[in-house]
Amino acid sequence: MGNKNAKGIKREESARNARKKTKNNSNKTNNGKASGGNNSKPRPARSSEVARLSESENISLGDFTLMTTVGKGSFGKVIQVRKKDSGEIFAMKVLKKDHVVKRKQIEHTMTERRILENIRHPFIVSLRYAFQTSQKLYMVFDYFNGGELFHYLSTQGRFKPERARFYGAEITLAIEHLHSLNIVYRDLKPENLLLDSEGHIKVADFGLSKENVTDNDVKSFCGTPEYLAPEVIQRQQYGKAVDWWSFGTLLYEFITGLPPYYDRNRQDMYKKILRAPLKFPGFVDDDARDLLTKLLERDPTQRAGYESTDVIKNHPYYSSISWDRLYNKAMEPPFKPRVRGESDVSNVDATFRNMPAAVTPTPAGARLLAQTVEENEKNQENFGGFTFVTDNILDGVRYSVSFDDLDREFDFEPDQ
């Protein structure tokens, strides 16, 4: 039995390594266009706790000590930081504006900021500060050091039934909350699910989310291939039900170790998602099979969750879950990560930890310190609603970084 389990983990890890090589590039599918349905211009920044904090504290990069790189994506990286005045630990997402613009991700980036500005939910990450310079965008989140679920699935294989059920239940409440706000998440996968130090789920990365979804009128082809709903692959208009398909795929992966239609060949995988029968290993119990079958229904109007989340929450698979106690974190997680203090990064992939915790400031020559009127107007057109401080806070006016030489790249020394 031990050898069989080891082989299973090796097979799952091999498949995940193939995914991991391209997860920051080809694995996240996006047609590069603004999301369809309810087309409207970005809304102005709303008054919120994030806005009040960012403006009242006149926040900037100089208010933080950069400690350790904990993630990296196509447009920038995530750095663990310590706020100098309070000592609090945060995760700072740093995005390069030119990369965001070139890859036509302006609206997705602005959407993430808008969505997270006011959301406060026990199983969704919280945005604390947001500010910008002429070259970069900064979003500061609470830091959770329990690691990504991707890490645990890759190294340990499938979860025990009670652990899969617990994570699934917390994710269900997170999706239910987003849908109540007419937000479709669209990128549910293990890489975007963090654990806090106690073992509770935190849904992160809202770059592909879509606001103001009240009907099946979204058109964008975006998401991660393994988790795409059939209607997205078929380029049909869709709505909130795509999240429940992705959730079914994710829950299946928690229980068995791999997504149900996984294939290294993307086109073959799409064909399986559209037509292949849903099969289960012998160890999957009847309640789990029934719920997964209802979630992985190819007709979105018949899919569990389409009409109401109650169909999912009241399913026998979740009979052991007290939803009120779960929401209040009164149910003990079945797994507690090994964490040595709030700044511990041992659950972060070593590939990221070995990257310098550095931010490149304005280049030599101070070209961006004296932007032309045209450049400033373009910057405001693209990112004018991002920052929560006054409009004239740009590199040359308010970029209070603790170093002397503006003409070279600098590194902040990580805390020892």
C-alpha positions as CSV (number, residue, x, y, z in Angstrom):
1,M,0.0,0.0,0.0
2,G,2.9,2.4,0.8
3,N,4.5,1.8,-2.6
4,K,1.2,2.4,-4.4
5,N,0.6,5.6,-2.5
6,A,4.2,6.8,-3.2
7,K,3.7,6.1,-7.0
8,G,0.4,8.0,-6.9
9,I,2.1,11.0,-5.3
10,K,5.0,10.8,-7.8
11,R,2.5,10.7,-10.7
12,E,0.6,13.7,-9.3
13,E,3.7,15.6,-8.6
14,S,5.0,14.9,-12.1
15,A,1.8,16.2,-13.6
16,R,1.9,19.3,-11.4
17,N,5.5,20.0,-12.3
18,A,4.5,20.0,-16.0
19,R,1.9,22.6,-15.1
20,K,4.1,24.6,-12.8
21,K,6.7,25.3,-15.6
22,T,4.1,27.3,-17.5
23,K,1.6,28.4,-14.8
24,N,2.8,32.0,-15.0
25,N,2.5,32.1,-18.8
26,S,0.6,29.7,-21.0
27,N,-1.5,28.0,-18.3
28,K,-3.4,31.2,-17.5
29,T,-5.6,31.7,-20.6
30,N,-6.8,35.2,-21.4
31,N,-7.9,36.7,-24.7
32,G,-6.4,40.0,-23.8
33,K,-9.7,41.9,-24.1
34,A,-11.8,43.5,-21.4
35,S,-14.4,41.2,-20.1
36,G,-17.7,41.0,-21.9
37,G,-21.1,41.6,-20.4
38,N,-22.1,44.8,-18.5
39,N,-19.4,46.7,-20.3
40,S,-18.7,49.9,-18.5
41,K,-15.8,52.2,-17.7
42,P,-13.8,51.6,-14.5
43,R,-15.6,53.2,-11.5
44,P,-13.8,55.8,-9.5
45,A,-12.2,54.8,-6.3
46,R,-14.8,54.3,-3.5
47,S,-14.5,55.5,0.0
48,S,-13.3,52.6,2.0
49,E,-11.1,51.5,4.9
50,V,-8.3,50.9,2.4
51,A,-8.7,54.4,0.9
52,R,-8.8,56.0,4.3
53,L,-5.7,54.3,5.6
54,S,-3.7,54.9,2.4
55,E,-4.6,58.5,2.3
56,S,-4.5,59.3,6.0
57,E,-1.0,57.7,6.3
58,N,0.2,59.1,2.9
59,I,1.5,55.6,2.3
60,S,4.5,54.9,0.1
61,L,7.2,52.3,-0.5
62,G,9.4,53.9,2.1
63,D,7.0,53.0,4.8
64,F,7.9,49.3,4.4
65,T,11.0,47.2,4.9
66,L,11.3,44.6,2.2
67,M,12.1,41.1,3.6
68,T,11.7,38.1,1.4
69,T,10.3,37.4,-2.1
70,V,7.3,35.0,-1.6
71,G,5.9,34.9,-5.2
72,K,6.4,35.9,-8.8
73,G,4.2,36.2,-11.8
74,S,4.1,37.5,-15.3
75,F,3.8,41.2,-14.3
76,G,5.8,41.4,-11.1
77,K,6.3,39.8,-7.8
78,V,5.1,39.5,-4.2
79,I,7.4,40.5,-1.4
80,Q,6.9,39.9,2.3
81,V,7.3,43.3,4.0
82,R,7.3,44.8,7.5
83,K,5.5,48.1,8.1
84,K,8.1,50.3,9.8
85,D,5.9,52.1,12.2
86,S,3.8,49.2,13.5
87,G,6.0,46.2,12.8
88,E,3.1,44.4,11.1
89,I,3.9,41.8,8.4
90,F,2.2,42.1,5.0
91,A,2.5,40.8,1.5
92,M,3.3,43.5,-1.1
93,K,2.3,42.8,-4.7
94,V,4.5,44.8,-7.1
95,L,3.3,45.2,-10.7
96,K,5.3,46.8,-13.5
97,K,3.0,49.2,-15.4
98,D,4.7,48.7,-18.7
99,H,4.1,44.9,-18.5
100,V,0.5,45.4,-17.5
101,V,-0.1,47.8,-20.4
102,K,1.7,45.6,-23.0
103,R,-0.2,42.5,-22.0
104,K,-3.5,44.4,-22.0
105,Q,-4.1,43.7,-18.3
106,I,-5.0,47.3,-17.2
107,E,-8.7,46.6,-16.6
108,H,-8.0,43.2,-14.9
109,T,-5.5,44.9,-12.5
110,M,-7.9,47.7,-11.7
111,T,-10.7,45.2,-11.2
112,E,-8.6,43.3,-8.6
113,R,-8.0,46.5,-6.7
114,R,-11.7,47.6,-6.8
115,I,-13.0,44.2,-5.8
116,L,-10.6,43.7,-2.8
117,E,-11.0,47.3,-1.6
118,N,-14.1,46.7,0.4
119,I,-14.3,42.9,0.8
120,R,-14.0,41.6,4.3
121,H,-14.6,37.9,4.6
122,P,-12.9,35.2,6.7
123,F,-11.8,33.2,3.7
124,I,-10.8,35.9,1.3
125,V,-7.5,37.9,1.4
126,S,-7.8,41.6,2.5
127,L,-6.3,44.5,0.7
128,R,-4.8,47.0,3.2
129,Y,-3.1,49.6,1.2
130,A,-2.7,50.5,-2.5
131,F,-0.4,53.2,-4.0
132,Q,1.6,53.8,-7.2
133,T,4.6,55.4,-8.7
134,S,5.2,56.3,-12.3
135,Q,6.5,52.9,-13.0
136,K,4.8,50.5,-10.6
137,L,1.6,49.6,-8.9
138,Y,1.7,48.4,-5.3
139,M,-1.0,46.4,-3.4
140,V,-0.4,45.5,0.2
141,F,-2.3,42.5,1.6
142,D,-2.4,40.6,4.9
143,Y,0.4,38.0,4.8
144,F,-0.6,34.4,5.3
145,N,2.3,31.9,5.9
146,G,0.6,28.6,5.8
147,G,1.5,28.0,2.2
148,E,-0.4,27.4,-1.1
149,L,-2.6,24.4,-1.4
150,F,-0.7,23.8,-4.6
151,H,2.4,23.1,-2.5
152,Y,0.7,20.5,-0.3
153,L,-1.0,18.7,-3.3
154,S,2.4,18.6,-5.1
155,T,4.4,17.3,-2.2
156,Q,1.8,15.2,-0.3
157,G,-0.7,14.1,-2.9
158,R,-4.4,13.9,-2.4
159,F,-6.0,15.1,0.9
160,K,-7.7,13.0,3.4
161,P,-11.5,13.1,3.0
162,E,-12.1,15.3,6.0
163,R,-9.4,17.8,4.9
164,A,-10.8,18.0,1.4
165,R,-14.3,18.5,2.8
166,F,-13.2,21.2,5.2
167,Y,-11.3,23.2,2.5
168,G,-14.2,22.7,0.1
169,A,-16.7,24.1,2.6
170,E,-14.6,27.2,3.3
171,I,-14.2,27.8,-0.4
172,T,-17.9,27.4,-0.9
173,L,-18.6,30.2,1.6
174,A,-16.0,32.4,-0.2
175,I,-17.6,31.9,-3.6
176,E,-21.1,32.4,-2.2
177,H,-20.0,35.7,-0.8
178,L,-18.5,36.8,-4.1
179,H,-21.6,35.8,-6.0
180,S,-23.8,37.8,-3.6
181,L,-21.8,40.8,-4.7
182,N,-22.2,39.9,-8.4
183,I,-18.5,39.0,-8.7
184,V,-17.4,36.0,-10.7
185,Y,-13.9,34.8,-9.6
186,R,-12.9,32.8,-12.7
187,D,-9.5,31.5,-11.6
188,L,-10.2,29.0,-8.9
189,K,-7.1,26.7,-8.5
190,P,-4.7,25.4,-5.8
191,E,-2.2,28.1,-6.7
192,N,-4.6,30.8,-5.6
193,L,-5.6,29.3,-2.3
194,L,-3.5,30.1,0.7
195,L,-3.6,28.8,4.3
196,D,-3.3,31.0,7.3
197,S,-1.2,29.9,10.3
198,E,-4.2,28.1,11.8
199,G,-5.1,26.2,8.6
200,H,-8.0,28.2,7.2
201,I,-8.4,29.0,3.5
202,K,-7.7,32.4,2.0
203,V,-8.8,33.0,-1.6
204,A,-6.2,35.2,-3.3
205,D,-5.4,36.7,-6.8
206,F,-8.5,38.4,-8.2
207,G,-6.8,39.5,-11.5
208,L,-9.3,37.6,-13.7
209,S,-12.4,38.3,-11.7
210,K,-15.4,40.1,-13.2
211,E,-17.7,42.6,-11.6
212,N,-21.4,43.4,-12.1
213,V,-22.3,39.9,-13.3
214,T,-26.1,39.4,-13.0
215,D,-26.8,37.2,-16.0
216,N,-25.1,34.8,-18.4
217,D,-23.6,37.6,-20.6
218,V,-19.8,37.4,-20.0
219,K,-17.8,36.6,-23.1
220,S,-14.1,36.6,-22.2
221,F,-12.1,33.4,-22.7
222,C,-9.9,33.4,-19.6
223,G,-9.0,31.2,-16.7
224,T,-6.6,28.2,-16.2
225,P,-7.1,25.3,-18.6
226,E,-7.7,22.5,-16.2
227,Y,-10.5,24.4,-14.5
228,L,-12.3,26.0,-17.4
229,A,-16.0,25.3,-17.7
230,P,-17.3,23.8,-20.9
231,E,-19.2,27.0,-21.8
232,V,-16.0,29.0,-21.6
233,I,-14.1,26.6,-23.9
234,Q,-17.0,26.7,-26.4
235,R,-16.9,30.5,-26.4
236,Q,-20.5,30.7,-25.1
237,Q,-21.7,33.5,-22.9
238,Y,-21.6,32.5,-19.3
239,G,-22.2,33.7,-15.7
240,K,-21.5,32.7,-12.1
241,A,-22.0,29.0,-12.8
242,V,-18.4,28.8,-14.2
243,D,-17.1,29.1,-10.7
244,W,-19.1,26.1,-9.5
245,W,-17.6,24.0,-12.4
246,S,-14.1,25.1,-11.3
247,F,-15.0,24.4,-7.7
248,G,-16.1,20.8,-8.7
249,T,-12.8,20.3,-10.6
250,L,-10.9,21.6,-7.6
251,L,-12.8,19.4,-5.1
252,Y,-12.2,16.4,-7.3
253,E,-8.5,17.2,-7.2
254,F,-8.5,17.6,-3.4
255,I,-10.1,14.1,-3.1
256,T,-8.2,12.2,-5.8
257,G,-5.0,14.1,-6.4
258,L,-5.6,15.4,-10.0
259,P,-8.3,17.3,-11.9
260,P,-10.8,14.9,-13.5
261,Y,-10.0,15.7,-17.1
262,Y,-6.3,16.5,-16.8
263,D,-4.1,16.0,-19.8
264,R,-0.7,17.4,-20.6
265,N,-1.9,18.2,-24.1
266,R,-4.2,21.2,-23.7
267,Q,-6.4,20.5,-26.8
268,D,-6.9,16.9,-25.6
269,M,-7.8,18.2,-22.2
270,Y,-10.4,20.6,-23.7
271,K,-11.9,17.7,-25.6
272,K,-12.1,15.6,-22.4
273,I,-13.8,18.5,-20.5
274,L,-16.4,18.8,-23.3
275,R,-17.1,15.1,-23.9
276,A,-15.3,12.6,-21.6
277,P,-17.3,10.7,-19.0
278,L,-16.7,11.6,-15.4
279,K,-14.9,8.7,-13.7
280,F,-14.0,8.1,-10.0
281,P,-11.4,6.0,-8.3
282,G,-12.8,3.3,-6.1
283,F,-12.0,5.1,-2.8
284,V,-14.3,8.1,-3.5
285,D,-17.5,7.7,-1.4
286,D,-21.0,8.0,-2.7
287,D,-21.8,11.4,-1.3
288,A,-18.7,12.9,-2.8
289,R,-19.4,11.3,-6.2
290,D,-23.0,12.6,-6.2
291,L,-21.9,16.2,-5.3
292,L,-19.1,16.2,-7.8
293,T,-21.4,14.9,-10.5
294,K,-23.8,17.7,-9.9
295,L,-21.0,20.3,-9.9
296,L,-19.4,18.9,-13.0
297,E,-22.7,19.1,-15.0
298,R,-21.9,20.4,-18.5
299,D,-25.2,22.3,-18.8
300,P,-24.7,25.3,-16.5
301,T,-28.4,25.8,-15.9
302,Q,-28.5,22.3,-14.4
303,R,-25.3,22.7,-12.4
304,A,-25.3,22.7,-8.6
305,G,-25.1,26.3,-7.5
306,Y,-26.8,27.8,-10.5
307,E,-30.0,28.7,-8.7
308,S,-28.7,28.7,-5.1
309,T,-25.7,27.8,-3.0
310,D,-28.1,26.0,-0.7
311,V,-28.1,23.0,-3.1
312,I,-24.4,22.6,-2.3
313,K,-24.5,23.5,1.4
314,N,-27.4,21.2,2.1
315,H,-25.9,18.2,0.3
316,P,-25.2,15.1,2.4
317,Y,-21.5,15.4,1.6
318,Y,-21.5,18.4,3.9
319,S,-23.7,16.9,6.6
320,S,-20.8,17.2,9.2
321,I,-20.4,21.0,8.5
322,S,-22.0,23.6,10.7
323,W,-22.0,26.6,8.4
324,D,-22.3,29.2,11.0
325,R,-19.5,27.8,13.1
326,L,-17.4,27.4,10.0
327,Y,-17.9,31.0,9.1
328,N,-16.9,32.1,12.6
329,K,-13.8,29.9,12.5
330,A,-15.2,27.9,15.4
331,M,-14.5,24.6,13.6
332,E,-11.0,23.4,14.0
333,P,-9.1,22.8,10.7
334,P,-8.0,19.2,10.2
335,F,-4.5,20.3,9.3
336,K,-2.4,23.0,10.9
337,P,0.7,24.2,8.9
338,R,4.1,24.2,10.6
339,V,4.7,27.9,11.2
340,R,7.4,29.5,13.3
341,G,6.1,33.0,13.9
342,E,4.3,35.5,11.8
343,S,7.2,36.2,9.5
344,D,8.0,32.6,8.8
345,V,8.4,31.8,5.1
346,S,9.3,28.1,5.3
347,N,6.1,27.1,3.5
348,V,7.0,29.3,0.5
349,D,8.6,27.7,-2.5
350,A,12.4,28.0,-2.2
351,T,12.5,29.2,-5.8
352,F,10.8,32.4,-4.7
353,R,12.6,32.8,-1.4
354,N,16.0,32.8,-3.3
355,M,15.0,35.7,-5.4
356,P,16.2,39.1,-4.2
357,A,13.6,41.1,-2.2
358,A,14.3,44.2,-4.4
359,V,12.4,46.9,-6.2
360,T,13.9,48.8,-9.1
361,P,13.3,52.6,-8.7
362,T,13.3,55.3,-11.3
363,P,16.1,54.7,-13.8
364,A,19.2,56.8,-14.2
365,G,18.7,60.2,-15.8
366,A,15.5,60.9,-13.8
367,R,13.5,60.7,-17.0
368,L,10.4,59.5,-15.0
369,L,11.0,62.1,-12.4
370,A,10.2,64.8,-14.9
371,Q,7.6,63.1,-17.1
372,T,6.1,65.0,-20.0
373,V,2.6,66.3,-19.7
374,E,1.6,63.7,-22.3
375,E,3.1,60.8,-20.3
376,N,1.5,62.0,-17.1
377,E,-1.9,62.2,-18.8
378,K,-1.4,58.7,-20.2
379,N,-0.5,57.3,-16.8
380,Q,-3.6,58.8,-15.2
381,E,-5.7,57.5,-18.1
382,N,-4.5,54.0,-17.4
383,F,-4.1,53.9,-13.7
384,G,-5.8,57.0,-12.3
385,G,-8.2,55.1,-10.2
386,F,-5.6,52.8,-8.6
387,T,-4.0,54.8,-5.9
388,F,-5.7,56.0,-2.8
389,V,-3.7,59.2,-2.4
390,T,-3.8,62.5,-4.1
391,D,-3.3,62.6,-7.9
392,N,0.1,64.3,-7.8
393,I,1.8,61.6,-5.7
394,L,4.3,60.3,-8.3
395,D,8.0,59.5,-8.2
396,G,9.4,63.0,-8.0
397,V,6.9,64.2,-5.4
398,R,6.2,61.4,-3.0
399,Y,8.4,58.4,-3.3
400,S,10.0,58.3,0.1
401,V,12.4,55.4,-0.1
402,S,15.2,55.1,2.4
403,F,18.2,55.3,0.2
404,D,20.5,58.0,-1.1
405,D,21.3,57.1,-4.7
406,L,18.3,57.4,-7.1
407,D,20.5,56.5,-10.1
408,R,20.9,52.8,-9.5
409,E,18.9,49.7,-8.6
410,F,18.9,49.0,-4.9
411,D,18.1,46.0,-2.7
412,F,16.6,46.1,0.8
413,E,18.5,43.8,3.1
414,P,16.2,41.0,4.3
415,D,15.6,40.8,8.0
416,Q,17.8,38.3,9.7
